[in-house]
Amino acid sequence: MTSSPRSGALAFWSDLPNDGRWLLSTVVVQFFGRGLTLPFTIIYLHEVRGFSLGLSGALMGLIAVVGLLVTGPVGTMVDRYGARRVLLAGQAFVVVGYVVLAFATTPAVAGLGLALTGVQLGVGWPAVNALVATVVDGELRQRYYGVNFALLNLGVGVGGVIGGLVVDVEQPGTFVMAFLVNAATFLVPMAVLLGPLRHLHGRVHHPDGDAGNKEGYLAILRRPEVLWLAALSLLAAFVGYGQMEAGFPAFARQVSEVSTRVVGFAFVVNTVVIVALQFWVMNRVRGRRRTRVLALMAVVWAVAWLLLGVTGLMPGGLAAVVIVLAFHGVFGLGETLLQSALPALTNDMAPAHLRGRYNAISSGGFQAGTVIGPVAAGLLLEQGWAGAFIGVVVAGCLGIAAVAFVVGRRVTPAVDGVRRASPELSAQGGDAA
């Protein structure tokens, strides 16, 4: 399946095979539920359940710890048994996890619920990206990842709006309802995978038979570009998504001194920017080096965090509210760059029969970053070191830019996105010419 030169939303939809359309059809619903809880989980643990801010950050880090532990086995299972089956198992875990978290009144029970959701975190990236890569290829695949991210954020943003209007720290039942709705939204993609997409398995056989199943992580990690890619994923998660769930909400509440409603609307701004700019960004970065796009993303994120840091000089006022909202707009621009480059870079680097393991390595880097991110944010902000927190995440952004240039020197132009990768080049991965 090759993509046409057309670039609009309708053209993209018409280019997609039917299976690709089904895969995209549930994204908004699933992530609507996540938007109901994403900005407010640390607030729920700290202000509703009464856990300390440091403990709350550590509990949220547990999601990524579990995700990190299961990511390696998940990548192997995807390659051997197929992405669809593995994805269904992960979704079953997360449904139970959010139900448990909704009624958690002790750190132990909350930890159990968060750990169960962590299983899905470890499953989701390797399984979904590998499944997508078996359905679409070429330039259409890169566009798919970008559109999927825009729809994901549309769901999160709508959920964030409603969550910001509904949840109230004085009414714990509003948080219980939000987590239960989040659990229910995962039943929709499960129904699609069990129904219209039941014929998919997401498994690619090794061209020489079963030999590929014996290619383990150690052999893959001997390739330096793979290690650098994992490091890039770790840093991106540490300064990005690890802080979106913990560092940003905690900073906004404790340092910027804005309301939970402002926190929710900040995620709306993020969503609007991503949905409005994703196609524009995809068209602008097409044919450009993906590693350069990632370096630009790092600069944009550094500017965003510096903006947020300014709110510490004017807490609680209108200026703080405006800058908190602006932070998420600038950060969202960086996210469109990330999703237009990193998933396609990973999957073009990977031989088809090892996509599960390559995506697991990249995902493992992300899980490690989201372990460190909430813990670091909780500890720094609990001690009142807001300036140090901003300094750490800005330094992480500069690290992303440096690592991106290292990766760019180690992969072929085809893998880096300057021309369409042929099957032969994709199989060779990052052996730089």
C-alpha positions in Angstrom: 0.0 0.0 0.0 1.6 3.2 -1.1 0.3 6.7 -0.3 -0.7 9.3 -2.8 0.8 12.8 -2.9 -2.4 14.3 -1.6 -2.1 15.7 2.0 -5.5 16.8 3.3 -7.5 15.0 6.0 -10.1 13.6 3.5 -7.3 12.5 1.2 -5.6 10.7 4.0 -8.8 9.0 5.0 -9.4 7.8 1.4 -5.9 6.5 1.2 -6.3 4.4 4.3 -7.2 0.7 4.0 -10.4 -0.3 5.8 -8.4 -1.9 8.7 -6.6 1.4 9.2 -9.9 3.3 9.4 -11.2 0.8 12.0 -8.0 1.3 14.1 -8.5 5.0 14.0 -12.2 4.9 14.8 -11.9 4.2 18.5 -9.0 6.6 19.4 -11.1 9.6 20.4 -13.5 7.6 22.6 -10.7 5.7 24.3 -8.7 8.8 25.1 -11.7 10.9 26.1 -11.7 8.8 29.3 -8.0 9.4 29.7 -8.6 13.1 29.5 -11.1 12.9 32.4 -8.3 11.7 34.7 -4.9 12.6 33.1 -4.7 16.1 34.5 -6.2 15.3 37.9 -4.7 11.9 39.1 -2.0 13.5 41.2 -4.5 16.0 42.5 -6.9 13.1 43.3 -4.1 11.2 45.2 -2.9 14.3 47.1 -5.9 16.5 47.8 -8.8 13.9 47.8 -7.2 10.8 49.3 -4.8 12.8 51.5 -1.5 11.2 50.4 1.6 13.4 50.6 2.8 15.1 47.4 6.0 13.0 47.4 4.1 9.7 47.9 1.6 10.7 45.2 4.4 11.3 42.8 6.0 8.0 43.7 2.7 6.2 43.2 2.2 7.7 39.8 5.8 6.6 38.9 4.6 3.1 39.7 2.6 3.1 36.4 5.8 3.5 34.5 7.7 1.0 36.7 5.2 -1.7 35.8 5.1 -0.6 32.2 8.9 -0.8 32.0 8.9 -4.3 33.5 6.4 -5.7 31.1 7.6 -3.9 28.0 10.4 -6.3 27.2 8.3 -9.5 27.3 5.5 -7.7 25.5 7.8 -6.9 22.5 8.7 -10.6 22.2 5.1 -11.7 22.5 4.0 -9.2 19.8 6.6 -10.7 17.4 5.7 -14.3 18.3 1.9 -14.2 18.9 0.7 -11.0 17.2 -0.1 -7.5 18.3 -3.9 -7.8 18.5 -3.9 -10.5 21.2 -1.4 -8.7 23.3 -3.2 -5.5 22.9 -6.5 -7.1 24.1 -4.8 -8.4 27.2 -3.4 -5.0 28.1 -6.8 -3.4 27.7 -8.4 -5.9 30.1 -5.8 -5.0 32.7 -6.4 -1.3 32.4 -10.2 -1.6 32.8 -9.7 -3.4 36.1 -7.0 -0.9 37.1 -9.1 2.2 36.8 -12.0 0.5 38.7 -9.7 -0.3 41.6 -8.2 3.2 41.5 -11.6 4.8 41.6 -12.3 3.3 45.1 -8.8 3.4 46.5 -8.6 5.0 49.9 -5.2 3.7 51.0 -1.8 3.9 49.2 -1.6 0.1 48.8 -4.9 -0.1 47.0 -4.1 3.0 44.9 -0.8 1.4 44.1 -2.5 -1.8 42.9 -4.8 0.2 40.6 -2.0 2.2 39.2 0.1 -0.9 38.7 -2.6 -2.5 36.7 -2.9 0.5 34.5 0.8 0.3 34.0 0.5 -3.0 32.3 -1.5 -1.3 29.5 1.2 1.4 29.4 3.8 -1.2 28.7 1.6 -3.0 26.2 0.1 -0.1 24.3 3.1 1.4 22.4 4.8 -1.8 21.1 1.5 -3.5 20.3 -0.3 -0.6 18.7 2.7 0.7 16.6 3.5 -2.8 15.4 -0.2 -3.4 14.5 -0.3 -0.2 12.6 2.9 -1.0 10.7 1.3 -4.2 9.4 -1.7 -2.3 8.0 -0.1 0.8 6.4 3.4 1.5 5.1 5.5 4.1 3.3 4.7 7.7 3.8 1.2 6.8 4.7 2.5 5.2 7.9 4.2 8.4 9.0 1.0 10.4 8.4 -1.0 7.7 10.2 1.1 8.2 13.4 0.6 11.9 13.2 -3.2 11.7 12.7 -3.5 9.1 15.4 -1.8 11.5 17.8 -4.1 14.4 16.8 -7.2 12.2 17.4 -5.7 11.0 20.7 -5.3 14.6 21.8 -8.8 15.5 20.7 -10.1 12.8 23.0 -7.9 13.9 25.8 -8.8 17.5 25.3 -12.5 17.0 25.3 -12.2 14.8 28.3 -10.1 17.4 30.0 -12.7 20.1 29.4 -15.4 18.0 31.0 -13.1 16.8 33.7 -12.1 20.3 34.6 -15.8 21.3 34.9 -16.9 18.2 36.8 -14.2 17.0 39.2 -14.1 18.8 42.6 -11.7 18.1 45.4 -14.6 18.8 47.8 -16.7 16.0 46.2 -14.7 12.8 46.0 -17.5 11.1 44.1 -16.7 13.2 41.0 -13.3 11.6 40.8 -14.7 8.2 41.3 -17.1 8.7 38.4 -14.3 10.0 36.2 -12.1 6.9 36.7 -15.1 4.6 36.1 -15.9 6.3 32.8 -12.2 6.0 31.9 -12.4 2.3 32.5 -15.5 2.0 30.3 -14.0 3.7 27.3 -11.5 0.9 26.9 -14.3 -1.5 26.2 -14.9 0.2 22.8 -11.5 -0.6 21.2 -11.8 -4.1 22.7 -15.1 -4.6 20.9 -13.5 -3.5 17.6 -10.5 -5.8 18.0 -12.8 -8.7 18.8 -15.2 -7.8 15.9 -14.3 -6.0 12.7 -10.5 -6.5 13.2 -10.6 -10.1 14.5 -8.8 -11.2 11.4 -5.7 -9.1 12.2 -2.9 -10.7 14.1 -0.1 -8.1 13.7 2.6 -10.7 13.3 5.3 -10.8 10.5 7.2 -14.0 9.9 10.9 -13.9 9.5 11.9 -14.3 5.8 14.1 -17.3 6.7 11.5 -19.1 8.9 11.6 -19.2 12.7 15.2 -17.9 13.1 13.9 -14.4 13.7 12.1 -15.5 16.9 15.6 -16.3 18.4 16.9 -12.7 17.8 16.8 -11.3 21.3 17.2 -7.9 22.8 20.9 -8.2 23.4 21.6 -8.7 19.7 19.4 -5.7 18.8 20.9 -3.5 21.5 24.4 -4.1 20.1 23.5 -1.6 17.4 24.5 1.8 18.8 21.8 3.7 17.0 19.2 1.6 18.9 20.7 2.5 22.3 20.8 6.2 21.4 17.1 6.0 20.2 16.2 4.5 23.6 18.1 7.4 25.3 16.2 9.9 23.2 12.9 8.3 24.2 13.8 8.4 27.9 14.7 12.1 27.8 11.5 12.9 25.8 9.4 11.1 28.4 11.2 12.7 31.3 10.7 16.3 30.2 7.5 15.6 28.4 4.8 13.1 29.3 6.2 12.2 32.7 5.8 15.8 33.6 2.4 16.2 32.0 0.8 13.8 34.5 2.8 15.0 37.6 5.2 17.9 37.2 2.9 20.3 35.3 -0.3 19.8 37.4 1.7 20.0 40.7 3.6 23.1 39.6 0.5 24.8 38.4 -1.3 24.1 41.7 1.5 24.6 44.1 3.7 27.3 42.5 1.5 29.0 39.8 -1.4 28.7 42.3 -4.1 28.3 39.6 -7.3 26.3 40.0 -8.0 22.8 38.9 -10.3 24.3 36.3 -7.4 26.2 34.8 -5.3 23.0 34.8 -8.1 21.3 32.8 -8.4 24.1 30.3 -4.6 24.1 29.8 -5.0 20.6 28.4 -7.8 21.9 26.2 -5.3 24.5 24.8 -2.8 21.7 24.2 -5.4 19.7 22.3 -6.6 22.6 20.1 -3.0 23.4 19.1 -2.2 19.7 18.3 -5.5 19.2 16.3 -5.1 22.5 14.5 -1.4 22.1 13.6 -0.8 18.4 13.2 -1.5 18.2 9.4 0.3 21.5 8.9 3.4 20.2 10.7 3.3 16.8 9.0 3.3 18.5 5.6 6.2 20.8 6.6 8.4 18.0 8.0 7.8 15.6 5.1 11.1 14.7 3.4 13.1 16.4 6.2 15.4 14.6 8.6 13.4 13.2 11.4 16.3 13.7 13.9 16.4 17.4 13.0 12.7 17.6 13.6 13.3 16.0 17.1 16.0 18.5 17.9 13.7 21.4 17.0 11.0 19.8 19.2 13.5 20.0 22.1 14.1 23.7 21.6 10.3 24.3 21.5 9.8 22.3 24.8 12.6 24.2 26.5 10.9 27.5 25.7 7.6 26.1 27.0 9.1 25.1 30.4 10.8 28.5 30.8 7.5 30.1 30.2 5.9 28.0 33.0 8.8 28.9 35.3 7.9 32.6 34.9 4.5 32.0 36.7 6.4 31.4 39.9 7.1 35.2 39.9 3.4 36.1 39.7 1.4 33.3 41.4 -2.3 33.3 41.6 -3.0 36.2 39.3 -4.4 36.6 35.8 -0.9 36.6 34.3 -0.2 33.2 35.8 -3.4 31.8 34.3 -2.5 33.2 30.9 1.0 31.8 30.9 -0.1 28.4 32.2 -2.4 28.2 29.2 0.3 29.4 26.9 2.7 26.8 28.2 0.5 24.0 27.0 0.0 25.7 23.6 3.8 25.9 23.0 4.3 22.4 24.4 1.6 21.1 22.1 3.5 22.4 19.1 6.5 20.4 20.2 4.4 17.3 20.5 3.3 17.5 16.9 6.9 17.5 15.9 7.6 14.5 18.2 4.8 12.4 16.8 5.6 13.3 13.2 9.1 11.8 13.7 9.8 9.3 16.5 7.3 6.5 15.7 8.2 6.5 12.0 11.9 6.6 12.8 11.6 3.6 15.1 9.5 1.5 12.7 11.6 2.3 9.6 14.7 1.3 11.6 13.2 -2.0 12.6 13.1 -5.2 10.3 9.5 -6.1 9.9 9.7 -9.3 11.9 11.3 -7.5 14.9 9.0 -4.5 15.1 7.5 -5.6 18.4 11.0 -5.7 20.0 12.2 -2.4 18.5 9.0 -0.7 19.6 9.4 -2.3 23.0 13.0 -0.8 23.3 11.8 2.6 22.4 8.8 2.2 24.7 11.1 1.0 27.5 13.0 4.3 27.2 9.7 6.1 27.6 8.7 4.0 30.6 12.0 4.8 32.3 11.5 8.5 31.7 8.0 8.4 33.1 9.3 6.6 36.1 11.9 9.2 36.8 9.7 12.2 35.8 6.9 12.1 38.4 9.3 11.1 41.2 11.7 13.9 40.5 8.8 16.4 40.2 7.3 15.3 43.5 10.5 15.5 45.4 11.7 18.8 44.0 8.3 20.5 44.3 7.6 19.1 47.8 10.9 20.7 48.9 9.8 24.0 47.3 12.6 23.9 44.7 10.5 25.2 41.8 13.5 26.9 40.1 15.5 23.7 40.3 12.6 21.7 38.8 12.5 24.1 35.8 16.2 24.0 35.4 16.3 20.1 35.4 13.6 19.8 32.7 15.2 22.5 30.5 18.5 20.7 30.8 16.7 17.5 29.7 15.4 19.3 26.6 19.0 20.3 25.6 19.9 16.7 26.1 17.2 15.6 23.6 18.6 17.9 21.0 22.2 16.6 21.4 21.1 12.9 21.3 18.9 13.5 18.2 22.0 14.7 16.3 23.9 11.6 17.4 21.1 9.4 16.1 21.1 11.3 12.8 24.7 10.5 12.2 24.1 6.8 12.7 21.1 6.0 10.5 20.6 6.0 6.8 19.0 8.9 5.0 16.0 6.6 4.3 15.5 5.8 8.0 15.9 9.5 8.8 13.0 10.3 6.5 14.7 12.2 3.7 13.4 9.7 1.1 11.0 6.8 1.2 12.6 3.7 2.7 12.6 0.6 0.5 12.0 -2.8 2.1 15.7 -3.6 1.7 16.7 -0.4 3.5 14.2 -0.9 6.2 15.4 -4.4 6.8 19.0 -3.0 7.1 17.7 -0.5 9.7 20.2 2.1 10.8 23.4 0.8 9.3 24.6 4.2 8.1 25.8 4.5 4.6 
